[in-house]
Amino acid sequence: MSGTGQVRIWYINKQHSYLPTNFSLTSNQSLTTMPSYALIAGAGAGTSASVARLFAKHYTVVLLSRNEKSYAPTIQDITAAGGKAIGIIADLAQPDAVGAAFDEIEKQLPGHDLAVAVYNPGAGFQMGSFLDMKLEDLDNGLATSTRGLFSFAQRAIPLLLKMVAATPAYPPTLIVTGATASIRGGARFSTFASGKFAQRGLTQSLAREFSPQGVHVAYAIIDGGIKWPDAKWMMNGGAEDGMLLPDSIAESYWHLHTQHRSAFTLEMDLRPYIEKF
C-alpha cells in the first residue's frame, strides 16, 4: 500500500479456534466454515488481543493498528493454533488510512463478509487543568474516539448491512469500546470526556438508525482499570480481580454479538465487583 497502510498476512489451512493463554485446538470446539471475518480496530496486547482470540473461533480475524508490533503477537497466537488472521497498519485518526485499510481487506479476503466490527483504539488525550488546555488538545481527544469511529463506521456499516441479507447465524454487529468518561466528565479530563461523550452519542445515533435494519450496534462502558499483561500498576488496593480481565471483556463482547435481535443491548457497563460507582 502506498504510504497509508501496510499488510502482514499469516495463512493456515485449518479451522479457527479461541485461544486463551496457553491454548490449543480441541476436537469438541464448535467451528463455523462461513467465509466471514471479524474486524478489530486498535490492536494491542489487552482487550483487542483477547477479543481477537475469542472471535477467531468462528471467523477469520483482521486487526488494525498504527504499528505491526501491536498485532503481530496476536496473529502468531491465532495462526499457531490453526486460525487465520491478517494485520493491517492504519492510523484510525486519518480517514484516508481507514479507507485504505478497508480496500486492502477486500483485496486480501475476496468473498468474505464482515460479521462483526469492534472499535477499540486507545484514545489520545491530555490530562490536566482545563485552563491549561488548548484547542489542539481537544482535537486530539476527538480524533480517535469520535472522528476515527465516524470514518470506521461509514465503511463498516454498509458491509454489515450486506451481511444482514445473508441471514448469518448471529446478527451483524458493531461494538464500540467506551469509558466511564462517556457518562461522567471528571476534573482534569475535559478533553478525554469530550471525545468519549461524542463517541457515545455517535454510537447511540448509529444504533437508532441501523438496529431496525438488522445491525446490532452496542457501546461497552469500561468502568475500571484493565489488567494488561505484565501490568506494574494496580487498582482497588490490589484486590484479587480488582481490575477488568481482557478475556472477560472479550466474553461480554461475544455475548453482545450473539444476542438475538429480539433483545439487543445498546449499552453495557463492565466493571470489577469491587469498583465504586
C-alpha positions as CSV (number, residue, x, y, z in Angstrom):
1,M,0.0,0.0,0.0
2,S,1.3,3.4,-0.9
3,G,2.1,5.2,2.4
4,T,-1.3,4.7,4.0
5,G,-1.1,1.2,5.2
6,Q,0.9,-2.0,5.2
7,V,-0.3,-5.6,5.3
8,R,1.2,-8.6,7.0
9,I,-0.7,-11.8,6.4
10,W,-0.5,-15.2,8.1
11,Y,-2.5,-18.0,6.5
12,I,-3.0,-21.6,7.6
13,N,-5.4,-24.2,6.1
14,K,-7.1,-25.3,9.4
15,Q,-10.2,-24.3,11.3
16,H,-10.3,-21.4,13.7
17,S,-10.1,-21.6,17.4
18,Y,-10.5,-19.4,20.5
19,L,-7.1,-19.5,22.2
20,P,-6.8,-18.3,25.8
21,T,-3.4,-18.3,27.4
22,N,-1.5,-21.5,26.6
23,F,-4.2,-22.7,24.2
24,S,-4.5,-25.4,21.6
25,L,-7.3,-26.7,19.4
26,T,-9.6,-29.4,20.7
27,S,-11.9,-31.7,18.8
28,N,-15.0,-30.7,20.7
29,Q,-14.9,-27.0,19.8
30,S,-17.8,-25.8,17.6
31,L,-16.5,-24.1,14.5
32,T,-18.1,-22.4,11.5
33,T,-17.0,-22.5,7.9
34,M,-18.8,-19.4,6.8
35,P,-16.4,-17.2,4.8
36,S,-16.8,-14.2,7.2
37,Y,-14.4,-12.1,9.2
38,A,-14.2,-10.1,12.4
39,L,-12.6,-6.7,12.2
40,I,-10.9,-5.3,15.3
41,A,-9.6,-1.7,15.2
42,G,-7.0,-0.8,17.7
43,A,-5.0,-4.0,18.1
44,G,-2.9,-4.4,21.2
45,A,-1.9,-6.8,24.0
46,G,-5.0,-6.3,26.2
47,T,-8.7,-6.3,25.2
48,S,-8.1,-6.4,21.4
49,A,-5.9,-9.5,21.7
50,S,-8.5,-11.3,23.8
51,V,-11.3,-10.3,21.5
52,A,-9.3,-11.5,18.5
53,R,-8.5,-14.9,20.0
54,L,-12.1,-15.5,21.0
55,F,-13.7,-14.4,17.7
56,A,-11.1,-16.4,15.8
57,K,-13.1,-19.4,16.9
58,H,-15.7,-18.6,14.3
59,Y,-14.1,-16.1,11.9
60,T,-11.0,-15.0,10.1
61,V,-9.7,-12.1,12.1
62,V,-8.5,-8.7,10.8
63,L,-6.5,-6.5,13.1
64,L,-5.9,-2.8,12.5
65,S,-3.2,-0.8,14.3
66,R,-0.7,2.0,13.8
67,N,2.2,-0.4,14.0
68,E,2.9,-4.1,13.3
69,K,4.3,-4.8,16.8
70,S,0.8,-4.2,18.3
71,Y,-0.9,-7.0,16.4
72,A,2.0,-9.4,15.4
73,P,1.9,-11.5,18.7
74,T,-1.8,-12.0,18.5
75,I,-1.7,-13.1,14.9
76,Q,1.1,-15.5,15.7
77,D,-1.0,-16.9,18.6
78,I,-4.0,-17.4,16.3
79,T,-2.2,-19.0,13.4
80,A,-0.1,-21.3,15.7
81,A,-3.4,-22.9,16.7
82,G,-4.8,-23.2,13.3
83,G,-6.6,-19.9,12.8
84,K,-6.4,-17.3,10.1
85,A,-5.5,-13.6,10.8
86,I,-4.4,-10.5,8.9
87,G,-2.8,-7.4,10.3
88,I,-3.0,-4.0,8.6
89,I,-1.2,-0.9,9.6
90,A,-3.6,2.0,9.8
91,D,-3.9,5.3,11.8
92,L,-7.5,5.3,12.7
93,A,-7.4,9.1,13.2
94,Q,-6.7,9.5,9.5
95,P,-9.8,9.0,7.2
96,D,-7.6,8.1,4.2
97,A,-5.8,5.4,6.1
98,V,-9.1,3.9,7.3
99,G,-10.4,3.8,3.8
100,A,-7.2,2.2,2.5
101,A,-7.4,-0.4,5.2
102,F,-10.9,-1.4,4.1
103,D,-9.8,-1.5,0.5
104,E,-6.9,-3.8,1.4
105,I,-9.2,-6.1,3.3
106,E,-11.4,-6.5,0.2
107,K,-8.2,-7.4,-1.8
108,Q,-6.9,-9.9,0.7
109,L,-10.2,-11.6,1.7
110,P,-12.3,-11.8,-1.5
111,G,-15.6,-13.4,-1.0
112,H,-15.6,-12.8,2.8
113,D,-18.4,-10.9,4.5
114,L,-17.9,-8.7,7.6
115,A,-19.7,-10.4,10.6
116,V,-18.6,-8.1,13.4
117,A,-16.6,-4.9,13.8
118,V,-15.0,-3.9,17.1
119,Y,-13.8,-0.3,17.5
120,N,-11.3,-0.4,20.3
121,P,-8.4,2.1,19.8
122,G,-6.5,3.8,22.5
123,A,-7.9,7.4,22.9
124,G,-5.3,10.1,22.8
125,F,-5.9,12.9,25.3
126,Q,-4.1,15.3,27.5
127,M,-4.8,15.2,31.2
128,G,-4.6,18.5,33.1
129,S,-6.4,21.6,34.2
130,F,-8.9,22.9,31.7
131,L,-7.3,26.3,31.9
132,D,-4.1,24.8,30.5
133,M,-5.7,23.0,27.6
134,K,-5.5,24.2,24.0
135,L,-7.9,23.6,21.1
136,E,-5.3,21.1,19.7
137,D,-5.7,19.0,22.9
138,L,-9.4,18.9,22.3
139,D,-8.8,17.9,18.7
140,N,-6.6,15.1,19.9
141,G,-9.3,13.9,22.3
142,L,-11.8,13.8,19.4
143,A,-9.5,12.5,16.7
144,T,-9.5,8.8,17.5
145,S,-12.6,8.5,19.8
146,T,-15.1,10.2,17.5
147,R,-13.6,11.2,14.1
148,G,-12.0,7.8,13.8
149,L,-15.2,6.0,14.7
150,F,-17.1,8.2,12.2
151,S,-14.7,7.1,9.3
152,F,-14.6,3.5,10.5
153,A,-18.4,3.1,10.8
154,Q,-19.0,4.7,7.4
155,R,-17.1,1.9,5.8
156,A,-18.1,-0.9,8.2
157,I,-21.9,-0.4,8.3
158,P,-22.6,-0.9,4.6
159,L,-20.7,-4.2,4.8
160,L,-22.7,-5.2,7.9
161,L,-26.0,-4.3,6.2
162,K,-24.9,-6.5,3.3
163,M,-24.3,-9.3,5.8
164,V,-27.9,-8.9,7.1
165,A,-29.2,-10.1,3.8
166,A,-27.1,-13.3,4.0
167,T,-29.1,-14.4,7.1
168,P,-26.0,-15.2,9.2
169,A,-26.0,-17.3,12.4
170,Y,-25.6,-14.1,14.5
171,P,-26.7,-10.5,13.8
172,P,-24.0,-8.4,12.1
173,T,-22.6,-6.3,14.9
174,L,-20.7,-3.1,15.6
175,I,-19.2,-2.9,19.1
176,V,-17.6,0.3,20.3
177,T,-15.4,0.3,23.4
178,G,-16.2,3.3,25.6
179,A,-15.3,4.5,29.1
180,T,-16.7,6.0,32.3
181,A,-15.8,9.4,30.8
182,S,-18.6,8.9,28.3
183,I,-21.2,9.4,31.1
184,R,-19.3,11.4,33.6
185,G,-16.7,14.1,32.9
186,G,-14.1,14.0,35.6
187,A,-12.0,17.0,36.7
188,R,-8.8,17.4,34.6
189,F,-10.2,15.1,32.0
190,S,-12.0,17.7,29.9
191,T,-10.6,16.6,26.5
192,F,-11.0,12.9,27.2
193,A,-14.6,13.3,28.3
194,S,-15.4,15.5,25.3
195,G,-14.2,12.7,23.0
196,K,-16.0,10.0,24.8
197,F,-19.3,11.8,25.2
198,A,-19.2,12.5,21.5
199,Q,-18.3,8.9,20.8
200,R,-21.2,7.6,22.9
201,G,-23.6,10.0,21.2
202,L,-22.5,8.9,17.7
203,T,-22.9,5.2,18.7
204,Q,-26.4,5.8,20.0
205,S,-27.3,7.6,16.7
206,L,-25.9,4.7,14.7
207,A,-27.9,2.2,16.8
208,R,-31.2,4.0,16.4
209,E,-30.7,4.2,12.6
210,F,-29.3,0.8,11.8
211,S,-30.7,-1.6,14.5
212,P,-34.1,-1.5,12.8
213,Q,-32.2,-2.7,9.7
214,G,-30.7,-5.7,11.4
215,V,-27.3,-4.4,12.5
216,H,-26.6,-4.6,16.2
217,V,-24.8,-1.5,17.4
218,A,-23.6,-1.6,21.0
219,Y,-21.5,0.6,23.3
220,A,-19.4,-1.0,26.1
221,I,-18.7,1.3,29.0
222,I,-15.4,0.1,30.6
223,D,-15.7,1.4,34.2
224,G,-12.4,0.4,35.8
225,G,-8.8,-0.4,35.0
226,I,-7.9,-3.2,32.6
227,K,-5.3,-5.7,33.7
228,W,-2.8,-5.6,30.9
229,P,-0.2,-8.3,30.5
230,D,2.7,-7.7,32.8
231,A,1.0,-4.6,34.3
232,K,3.0,-3.0,37.0
233,W,0.2,-0.9,38.4
234,M,-2.8,-2.0,40.5
235,M,-6.2,-0.6,41.3
236,N,-8.7,-1.2,44.1
237,G,-5.9,-1.8,46.6
238,G,-4.6,-4.7,44.6
239,A,-7.6,-6.8,45.4
240,E,-8.0,-10.1,43.5
241,D,-9.9,-9.4,40.3
242,G,-10.0,-5.8,41.2
243,M,-9.2,-4.9,37.6
244,L,-11.1,-6.0,34.4
245,L,-9.6,-9.1,32.8
246,P,-9.3,-8.7,29.0
247,D,-10.6,-12.3,28.5
248,S,-13.7,-11.4,30.5
249,I,-14.3,-8.3,28.4
250,A,-14.0,-10.5,25.3
251,E,-16.6,-12.9,26.6
252,S,-19.0,-10.0,27.1
253,Y,-18.3,-8.8,23.5
254,W,-19.1,-12.2,22.2
255,H,-22.4,-12.2,24.2
256,L,-23.3,-8.9,22.5
257,H,-22.5,-10.3,19.1
258,T,-24.6,-13.4,19.6
259,Q,-27.7,-11.7,21.1
260,H,-31.0,-12.4,19.3
261,R,-32.4,-9.4,17.6
262,S,-35.5,-9.5,19.8
263,A,-33.2,-8.5,22.8
264,F,-30.4,-6.2,21.6
265,T,-28.3,-4.4,24.1
266,L,-27.4,-0.8,23.3
267,E,-25.1,-0.1,26.3
268,M,-23.3,-2.4,28.7
269,D,-21.4,-1.4,31.8
270,L,-18.4,-3.6,32.7
271,R,-16.6,-3.1,36.0
272,P,-14.9,-5.1,38.7
273,Y,-17.1,-6.3,41.5
274,I,-15.2,-4.0,43.9
275,E,-15.2,-0.9,41.8
276,K,-17.1,2.1,43.3
277,F,-19.8,3.6,41.1
